[in-house]
Amino acid sequence: MRSMELKIDQLKVSRVLSIIENDTDEARKIIDKLPQRDYFVIGVTGSPGAGKSSLTDRLACMSAVEKSTAVVAIDPSSPFTGGAFLGDRIRMRRATDDPGIFVRSMASRGNVGGLSPSIYNTVEFLGRSGYDWIYVETVGAGQSETDIANLADIVVLVLAPGLGDDVQTMKAGIMEIGDIFVVNKSDLPGSDQLFSRTRAILELSGKQLPVVRTNSIKGNGIEELHKKIGEILEDYINSGKLSEKRRKRDLYNNLNSAYQIIKEHYAENAKLEELIKYLLENIGR
């Protein structure tokens, strides 16, 4: 039985997350009251239509056998309400039906980096609340989705044939963020060519990173991918790379919190313009 299944009140977690998403000041007060603990953040990103949601769904169910697992699916925002469309939850039927997995949809609110503005606080709250593995699936906006590298301990970059991914992987913005490359929809024409091109691109760039074939609908390759994620996390722990990634996450968390506080409380303040001008003149350029 999962060790944390009966200890985490998912309804309470959901209610607190609603506060965290909308009030940066209150979010920090809530999080700081919780004890620090170790947890892992797995980012899943890639182009729209690559099968990120169904892949995350399978991975979460596999993780939940032994670890308390949460999924945060970043959805596009409604232009009218600013809320999430909840499309990812429709494609994560296994995880949403599993009482041991916490699934949360969050609106990107127009953020071009593929993440929600409150994602750092959300992940930290979930980790401190008792979740061991936290999957974060980004919107799917192609090359702009580089913010996930600042958040996640490991990034799974999902590719699929027929989406122009062989071109996308050559672009530095996407190429640099992947720790594991996944060729999903491996039953479709062109998957073998995409797999070979991806490996060739990685070799040419001097990167020795794993490329895994999967079919998230049928479940093929999911066990291998899940095992590979665990192996890389362990390697990052032993090499010290994980500590470096987390220092970077803390920095971006603080920067994001500062931005949200300024946006919420000082957007109309006359001194804000002076501050921005000073920063641009003395630091930003």
Phi, psi and omega in degrees: 000144179297134187294331186253000189302321185266358186258343183257121178275098186295326179294318178295317178301316180297318180295318180293323179298328177298324176289315182299322181294335190244354183215099184296319180299311181293326180302313181295323179297318180294313184294319184294341178279344182269145180291145176287145177206164182274139177203165183239141179245120181249115179271138177236117184221172182149179183290155175302137178089002181281347179095029182297317184295313180293328177291315178298321178303312180294316182296318181298317180295324179289319179296322187292349178297324184237343186232147173291128192232138176230150177233129173245113181256115179277118180257155170300151180273146169291131179292347182261316184255342185079000181274172180281149177283343178068020180295324181295326182293331177294326182271000179245055185296321182295313182292318181291333179275351181270115183294345180270358180245130177266124181240129181227129173264135179231143180280138177287337179054038175081006181291121185287348180280000177086003182236166175275146180302331183263015188295324181297313178295323180298312181295317180295320178297315180298318179297315180289338180280350175125000180277133184273314179241126181238115177269134176239113179259126184275171186302314185103064183242022175072228190293341183285350188273061180259348180297334182298332180293334179278345183258316192274151172286328179212140182245124175261115181262114187263126177242160176208147180294148176086004182248007183075021185290337178295330177282317181300319183294338179283344182279131189302324183302323179269322185301324187283341189268343185280135170258330174226133177255131182241124171265098182273172182056047187293352178273352183274153176301138179096353182291322179296318179295320179295319178299314181294318180295320181297315178297320180294318179298317179296319180295319179295329181273359178079016181261129176257077183244147183287144173238123186240137175268136177219160168228096188292339178286314181272343180092004181292134175081356184292318180297318178297317180296315180299318178296320181294322177300314179298320180295317181291321176300316179296320179295320179294325177296312184292327183273348183089356181293328180294319178298320179294319178298321182287328173297321178293320179297318178299320179298311181291330176297314179295319178297317180295318179297317179298318179298316181295321179295316178298317181296319184283327190244339188234011183300328181260006182282132183296333182282345181297319179299320178295319179297313180299317179299318179297315181297317181294321183284328187253340184233314192281349183230000000 
